[in-house]
Amino acid sequence: MVKSTLPSKPLNILGINAPLLDYTTCLSLFTIWVKKREKHQVCIANVHTVVESQFDTTLKAINNKSLVTLDGLPLVWYAKAVLKAPIKERVCGPELMLRALDHGREHGWKHFFLGGTEEVLKDLVTEMELRYPGVNIVGWHSPPFRPLSKTEDTQLVRLINTQRPDFLWVGLGAPKQEKWIASHLHRVKATVQLGVGAAFDFHSGHVKRAPEWMQKRGLEWFYRILQDRRLLKRYCVTNPIFVLCFFRDLINIRLLKRNP
């Protein structure tokens, strides 16, 4: 990542470096990158991925080589309470995706969607073209739910590169999507490559997103568990670990004045 384009010195949140960002700043960075044709990975960090990075050194390294946005509201609370950071808002994947699709219409940005089922992708493209007339979606692909063979992987990269998108939106779930992007960044000819988790399901209308009042109170994870019980194990493991780390750092850094 080009450090000279960062708006601030990154915050250190449990070993993950995240600059102070808002949606406007992200779009400004994207505009610079697309004009210069500089490839970048963007990691949308939430409690799950930050905690996973404590045990997965590969994921942690990927985050710290990328532009990290604070998706989870608890991460914003950590930044404010522990680090006293003047953070304005969280930057979540689904909303960032919508804003980039909208903003990119006047710049001619080209988009490619990777992930989800064929039905989800078709509905996603239809919905985005209705919502943002003139948006340039140049392709999409639904990969199988298994590791790709070398031949399949080569064909997928060729499919994406043929369309030469400016943005590659990957919805494979974390941390699979982050690791896929990192391992293909040098081969895929897309300037901005982002993992956006469940954004495809939300924006296609296949999964209802949490009510706004729950999002503003950091309860979106609970709403998702009610929709998909498979997520129960993830949140029951990572959320308590984050809470413990939060209060540990709050005591050490704010009360005992120890360096993070």
GIPE-V658372 format. One record per residue. N is the residue number from 1. RES is the residue in one letter. NEAR is the number of other C-alpha atoms within 12 Angstrom. D_CENTER is the distance of its C-alpha to the mean C-alpha in Angstrom with 1 decimal. Layout:
# GIPE-V658372
N;RES;NEAR;D_CENTER, N;RES;NEAR;D_CENTER
This chain:
# GIPE-V658372
1;M;23;15.6, 2;V;18;18.4, 3;K;17;19.1, 4;S;11;21.6, 5;T;21;19.0, 6;L;27;17.3, 7;P;20;18.5, 8;S;19;19.4, 9;K;15;20.0, 10;P;25;16.9, 11;L;32;17.2, 12;N;26;17.7, 13;I;42;16.1, 14;L;35;17.6, 15;G;25;17.5, 16;I;35;14.0, 17;N;31;14.4, 18;A;41;12.4, 19;P;36;14.3, 20;L;34;15.2, 21;L;36;13.2, 22;D;29;13.5, 23;Y;28;12.7, 24;T;21;15.9, 25;T;25;15.3, 26;C;34;12.0, 27;L;28;14.0, 28;S;22;16.9, 29;L;31;15.2, 30;F;40;14.0, 31;T;27;17.6, 32;I;23;19.0, 33;W;28;17.1, 34;V;28;18.1, 35;K;17;21.6, 36;K;15;22.0, 37;R;20;20.3, 38;E;24;18.5, 39;K;34;15.8, 40;H;38;12.6, 41;Q;40;9.4, 42;V;44;6.3, 43;C;48;4.5, 44;I;47;2.6, 45;A;44;6.1, 46;N;42;8.5, 47;V;40;12.1, 48;H;37;12.0, 49;T;45;10.0, 50;V;43;12.0, 51;V;36;15.1, 52;E;30;14.6, 53;S;31;14.5, 54;Q;23;17.9, 55;F;17;19.4, 56;D;18;17.5, 57;T;19;18.4, 58;T;21;16.7, 59;L;32;13.2, 60;K;30;14.2, 61;A;24;15.5, 62;I;34;12.4, 63;N;45;10.4, 64;N;33;13.6, 65;K;26;14.0, 66;S;35;10.7, 67;L;41;9.6, 68;V;43;7.9, 69;T;45;7.1, 70;L;43;8.7, 71;D;38;7.3, 72;G;34;10.3, 73;L;29;13.6, 74;P;33;15.5, 75;L;43;13.7, 76;V;37;15.0, 77;W;31;18.3, 78;Y;35;18.5, 79;A;35;17.9, 80;K;23;20.7, 81;A;22;23.1, 82;V;32;23.0, 83;L;31;22.2, 84;K;19;23.6, 85;A;24;20.9, 86;P;20;21.4, 87;I;27;17.9, 88;K;20;17.9, 89;E;26;15.0, 90;R;37;11.6, 91;V;37;8.7, 92;C;36;6.9, 93;G;37;4.7, 94;P;30;8.2, 95;E;30;10.1, 96;L;34;8.5, 97;M;40;9.1, 98;L;31;12.6, 99;R;26;13.4, 100;A;38;12.8, 101;L;38;14.8, 102;D;27;17.4, 103;H;26;17.7, 104;G;29;17.8, 105;R;23;20.9, 106;E;16;23.1, 107;H;22;21.9, 108;G;22;22.1, 109;W;33;18.5, 110;K;34;18.3, 111;H;42;15.5, 112;F;42;15.2, 113;F;45;13.6, 114;L;43;13.5, 115;G;37;13.6, 116;G;34;15.3, 117;T;24;19.1, 118;E;20;21.3, 119;E;19;22.2, 120;V;28;18.7, 121;L;34;18.0, 122;K;27;21.4, 123;D;24;21.0, 124;L;37;17.5, 125;V;32;19.2, 126;T;22;22.2, 127;E;24;20.5, 128;M;31;18.5, 129;E;23;21.7, 130;L;18;23.7, 131;R;18;21.5, 132;Y;22;21.1, 133;P;18;24.3, 134;G;21;24.3, 135;V;29;20.6, 136;N;32;20.7, 137;I;38;19.0, 138;V;28;20.6, 139;G;29;19.7, 140;W;38;18.0, 141;H;32;18.5, 142;S;25;18.6, 143;P;26;19.0, 144;P;17;21.3, 145;F;12;20.3, 146;R;11;21.7, 147;P;13;21.5, 148;L;16;22.5, 149;S;12;25.8, 150;K;10;26.1, 151;T;11;27.6, 152;E;15;24.9, 153;D;21;22.2, 154;T;16;24.3, 155;Q;18;24.8, 156;L;29;21.1, 157;V;32;20.5, 158;R;20;23.7, 159;L;26;22.6, 160;I;35;19.4, 161;N;28;21.4, 162;T;18;24.3, 163;Q;25;22.3, 164;R;27;21.0, 165;P;34;17.8, 166;D;41;16.3, 167;F;46;12.8, 168;L;44;11.6, 169;W;48;9.1, 170;V;46;8.8, 171;G;40;9.2, 172;L;32;11.0, 173;G;30;9.7, 174;A;33;8.8, 175;P;34;10.2, 176;K;27;11.8, 177;Q;35;9.1, 178;E;39;8.4, 179;K;32;12.2, 180;W;34;13.0, 181;I;41;11.3, 182;A;32;13.0, 183;S;19;16.2, 184;H;26;16.4, 185;L;29;15.2, 186;H;19;18.9, 187;R;23;20.1, 188;V;33;17.8, 189;K;31;18.9, 190;A;39;15.8, 191;T;37;15.2, 192;V;44;11.5, 193;Q;45;9.4, 194;L;50;5.7, 195;G;46;4.5, 196;V;43;4.4, 197;G;35;6.9, 198;A;37;9.8, 199;A;36;9.4, 200;F;43;12.1, 201;D;31;14.3, 202;F;28;14.1, 203;H;34;14.8, 204;S;29;17.4, 205;G;21;19.2, 206;H;21;19.4, 207;V;21;17.8, 208;K;20;18.6, 209;R;28;16.1, 210;A;21;17.5, 211;P;16;20.1, 212;E;13;19.3, 213;W;12;21.6, 214;M;16;19.7, 215;Q;22;16.3, 216;K;20;18.2, 217;R;18;19.8, 218;G;25;16.9, 219;L;23;18.2, 220;E;27;15.5, 221;W;34;15.4, 222;F;23;19.1, 223;Y;24;19.0, 224;R;26;16.8, 225;I;19;19.4, 226;L;18;22.1, 227;Q;17;20.6, 228;D;17;19.9, 229;R;15;22.1, 230;R;12;20.5, 231;L;21;17.7, 232;L;19;20.6, 233;K;15;21.0, 234;R;24;17.4, 235;Y;29;17.6, 236;C;20;21.3, 237;V;18;20.6, 238;T;25;17.6, 239;N;29;18.4, 240;P;18;22.0, 241;I;24;21.1, 242;F;31;18.7, 243;V;23;21.6, 244;L;17;24.1, 245;C;27;22.1, 246;F;31;21.7, 247;F;19;25.5, 248;R;20;26.4, 249;D;27;24.8, 250;L;28;26.0, 251;I;19;29.5, 252;N;17;29.5, 253;I;21;27.9, 254;R;21;29.1, 255;L;15;32.4, 256;L;13;33.6, 257;K;13;32.2, 258;R;14;31.0, 259;N;14;28.7, 260;P;20;25.2
